[in-house]
C-alpha cells in the first residue's frame, strides 16, 4: 500500500466501476431544495494532502471496506476526469410532498421527450432553481497514485 504524506499530491480514482457519485444541490427562492445525483462509470481527482487530518482520512478510505472518499473532506482537490455517466436521479429533501415530487418528475420526463430537451441544470434553472453546491463521493474501494 502506498504511504500517504502531508504535502504530497495524489491521483484518486474509483477501483470499482459505477461507484463514483456526483451530487449537485439546488435551491429555489421558496426554500425548496433537491439534489441531482449522477453515477459515473469512473473518474479521478487530484488531491494535495495539506493536513494530518486529510492524511488520516485518505488512509481510512484506502482500506478495504473503509469509509467513503468524499471530495469535500479535502481542502485542495480538483476534478481530473469523469467517464460515462450511468444514471441521473432527482433526490428530494423532506419538504417535498409526494405530489410535488411526482409533478416535477413528470415534467422532467416530458422534457426528455422533447426534441430540444434541456439538460437537468437548464431544466431546473427554468423552474427557478439555482445550483448551490456540488460534492462527489466514491462509494467503494479507491486507487491512489502519487503524482
C-alpha positions as CSV (number, residue, x, y, z in Angstrom):
1,X,0.0,0.0,0.0
2,X,1.2,3.5,-0.9
3,X,2.4,5.7,2.0
4,X,0.4,8.9,2.3
5,X,2.3,12.0,3.3
6,X,1.3,15.6,4.1
7,X,2.4,17.9,1.3
8,X,2.2,15.4,-1.5
9,X,-0.2,15.2,-4.4
10,X,-2.2,12.1,-5.3
11,X,-4.4,10.9,-8.1
12,X,-7.6,9.3,-6.6
13,X,-10.0,7.1,-8.7
14,X,-12.6,4.5,-8.1
15,X,-11.4,1.0,-8.2
16,X,-14.9,-0.5,-8.8
17,X,-17.0,0.6,-11.8
18,X,-20.0,2.7,-11.2
19,X,-19.1,3.8,-7.6
20,X,-18.3,7.5,-8.4
21,X,-21.3,9.6,-7.4
22,X,-21.7,13.3,-8.1
23,X,-24.4,15.2,-6.1
24,X,-25.3,18.7,-7.2
25,X,-27.5,20.6,-4.8
26,X,-30.2,23.1,-5.9
27,X,-32.4,25.6,-4.0
28,X,-35.2,27.9,-5.2
29,X,-36.5,31.2,-3.7
30,X,-39.3,29.4,-1.9
31,X,-36.7,27.4,0.1
32,X,-37.3,24.1,-1.8
33,X,-34.1,22.0,-2.0
34,X,-33.2,19.0,-4.1
35,X,-30.1,17.3,-5.5
36,X,-29.3,15.7,-8.8
37,X,-27.3,12.5,-8.4
38,X,-25.2,11.2,-11.3
39,X,-23.4,7.8,-11.0
40,X,-20.3,7.7,-13.2
41,X,-18.6,4.5,-14.5
42,X,-15.2,6.0,-13.5
43,X,-13.5,9.2,-12.7
44,X,-10.4,10.7,-10.9
45,X,-9.3,13.6,-8.8
46,X,-6.1,15.3,-7.9
47,X,-5.7,15.7,-4.1
48,X,-3.0,17.7,-2.4
49,X,-2.9,16.4,1.2
50,X,-2.4,19.6,3.3
51,X,-3.2,18.4,6.9
52,X,-2.6,15.4,9.1
53,X,-6.4,15.0,9.3
54,X,-6.6,14.7,5.5
55,X,-3.8,12.2,5.5
56,X,-5.6,10.0,8.1
57,X,-8.9,10.4,6.2
58,X,-7.3,9.2,2.9
59,X,-5.6,6.3,4.7
60,X,-9.0,5.2,6.1
61,X,-10.5,5.4,2.6
62,X,-7.8,3.2,1.2
63,X,-8.6,0.3,3.5
64,X,-10.8,-2.5,2.0
65,X,-14.2,-1.9,3.4
66,X,-13.0,1.6,4.6
67,X,-15.1,4.7,4.6
68,X,-16.3,6.6,1.5
69,X,-13.9,9.0,-0.2
70,X,-15.7,12.4,-0.1
71,X,-14.5,15.4,-2.1
72,X,-15.4,18.0,0.4
73,X,-13.3,16.4,3.1
74,X,-10.2,17.7,1.4
75,X,-9.1,21.4,1.1
76,X,-7.1,21.2,-2.1
77,X,-8.9,18.8,-4.6
78,X,-9.5,19.1,-8.3
79,X,-11.6,17.0,-10.6
80,X,-9.4,15.3,-13.2
81,X,-12.0,13.5,-15.3
82,X,-15.2,11.5,-15.4
83,X,-16.3,8.8,-17.9
84,X,-19.7,7.5,-18.9
85,X,-22.5,8.8,-16.8
86,X,-24.7,5.8,-15.9
87,X,-27.7,7.4,-14.2
88,X,-29.2,10.7,-13.3
89,X,-31.7,10.9,-10.5
90,X,-33.5,13.6,-8.6
91,X,-33.1,13.4,-4.8
92,X,-35.7,15.4,-2.8
93,X,-35.5,16.7,0.7
94,X,-38.3,16.2,3.3
95,X,-40.0,19.5,2.3
96,X,-41.4,17.9,-0.9
97,X,-44.8,16.3,-0.8
98,X,-45.3,13.1,-2.8
99,X,-47.5,15.1,-5.3
100,X,-44.8,17.8,-5.8
101,X,-42.2,15.1,-6.4
102,X,-44.4,13.3,-8.9
103,X,-45.2,16.5,-10.7
104,X,-41.5,17.5,-11.1
105,X,-40.5,14.0,-12.2
106,X,-43.4,14.0,-14.8
107,X,-42.3,17.4,-16.1
108,X,-38.7,16.1,-16.4
109,X,-39.9,13.0,-18.4
110,X,-41.9,15.3,-20.7
111,X,-38.8,17.4,-21.2
112,X,-36.8,14.3,-22.2
113,X,-39.4,13.5,-24.9
114,X,-39.0,16.9,-26.5
115,X,-36.6,17.1,-29.5
116,X,-34.9,20.1,-28.0
117,X,-34.8,18.8,-24.4
118,X,-32.9,20.7,-21.7
119,X,-30.1,19.4,-19.6
120,X,-31.1,18.8,-16.0
121,X,-29.3,22.0,-14.9
122,X,-31.1,24.1,-17.6
123,X,-34.4,22.4,-16.7
124,X,-34.1,23.2,-13.0
125,X,-32.9,26.7,-13.8
126,X,-36.1,27.4,-15.9
127,X,-38.1,26.3,-12.8
128,X,-36.3,28.8,-10.6
129,X,-33.7,26.5,-9.0
130,X,-30.1,27.6,-8.6
131,X,-27.1,25.3,-8.1
132,X,-25.6,26.0,-4.7
133,X,-23.0,23.2,-4.2
134,X,-21.6,20.1,-5.7
135,X,-20.0,17.2,-3.9
136,X,-18.5,13.9,-5.0
137,X,-18.0,10.6,-3.3
138,X,-16.6,7.2,-4.1
139,X,-18.8,4.5,-2.7
140,X,-16.2,1.7,-2.7
141,X,-12.6,0.9,-3.0
142,X,-10.3,3.6,-4.3
143,X,-7.0,3.6,-6.2
144,X,-4.3,6.1,-5.1
145,X,-1.2,7.0,-7.1
146,X,1.4,9.6,-6.2
147,X,1.7,12.4,-8.7
